[in-house]
Amino acid sequence: MSDSLADFSPSLQHIFKKLLQFDTVSRHSNIALIRFIESYLNELGIASQLIMNDEKTKANLYARLGPKTEGGIMLSGHTDVVPVDGQNWTVDPFKLTELDGKCYGRGSADMKGFIACVLESVPRFKESNLRLPLHLAFSYDEEIGCLGVRSLIEHIHSSPEKPAMCIVGEPTNMEPVYGHKGKVAMRCNVHGHPCHSAYAPQGVNAIEYAAKLVNKLSDLAEPLKEHQDERFDPPYSTLQTGVIKGGTALNIVPEHCHFDLEMRYLPQADHSASLNALQDYAKNTLEPKMQSVNANTGIQFEVLASYPPLLTDPQSDFAQWVANWSNSQNFGTVAFGTEGGLFDEAGVATIVCGPGSMEQGHKPDEFVSVEQLKSCHHMLENLRHWMSE
């Protein structure tokens, strides 16, 4: 007989079901979900602090229980999910569907399964005689560049009772992850000068100049392969163009073109050198040629999103504790980014470890196995016993 959610408490089933029902795609508000968590904790006598965005349409939630001292462990997860548009789902993406030991739904693996396990464990943590505080941190807009968590980190960093350690529950098959690359996403806007294509030399072709920059980007990516760290896959920093848009009609020299690029860089790598070289090429080589034809042309860059890399010593006490709590010594790195680098940058030692696999994340019929949820439950119980010694 396969594993079933019926093996868990009714509380976990209820919480997981509710979390999946909230459509928290990043373009939407997450307030309803956050209010649900706030109400749940309030019923347990645990106060929450909401850190809103400027529009009051989204919120982070922070709570703590146990002794009012500095240090302790933080359990962190993001509440937003990626869209389902254009994906061929065979089940309702915003409804918990359990089949053959798998729990389907958008965000089941990334990462509402972890959040459900954490919330279900809170009553037991509260009833325990904790020697260290337990911190809960749930953020918004992680999927579009780790945006929301920054105000949450500012709030935590300014607190005299800042946590010392953090577990980010991204899906890692419950294996502790000590590192990932950092990322910078940028948009390059090329403003040319339009004219009839019959008189093309009188114009400044924005697409052609964008193409020169894309080619330069490709050239700048090659030397990055010389500096390798075999702990990561691929073992070097990468630089690539992901989106390009421009032009209106074939018989018009295009006035506008923009492209989006990203760099995923190794910890301790100088990620700014390549990006600065690209911008120097635009300013000192291309813009003078463009402006010799028309002075009102130019190239601008803007940062769309960024987050730092994560690299925690797997031999540190905290990393070894997480390995013991998760019953796994399979330390590794992941290709995707997390909020962990930002927590680490703020002075909170961080390990990523959570149920499910990113092989299912972001895809149609996303799922997390009941077996993985059980492993997460056991990790949290081991953590609770350790904090109660």
Secondary structure, 3 states (H helix, E strand, C coil): CCCCHHHCCHHHHHHHHHHHHCCCECCCCCHHHHHHHHHHHHHCCCCEEEEECCCCCCEEEEEEECCCCCCCEEEEEECCECCCCCCCCCCCCCCCEEECCEEECCCHHHHHHHHHHHHHHHHHHHHCCCCCCEEEEEECCCCCCCCCHHHHHHHHHCCCCCCCEEEECCCECCCCEEEECEEEEEEEEEECECCEHHHHHHCECHHHHHHHHHHHHHHHHHHHHHCCCCCCCCCCCEEEEEEEEECCCCCECCCEEEEEEEEEECCCCCHHHHHHHHHHHHHHHHHHHHHHHCCCCEEEEEEEEEECCEECCCCCHHHHHHHHHHCCCCCEEECCCCCHHHHHHCCCEEEECCCCECCCCCCCCCEEEHHHHHHHHHHHHHHHHHHHC
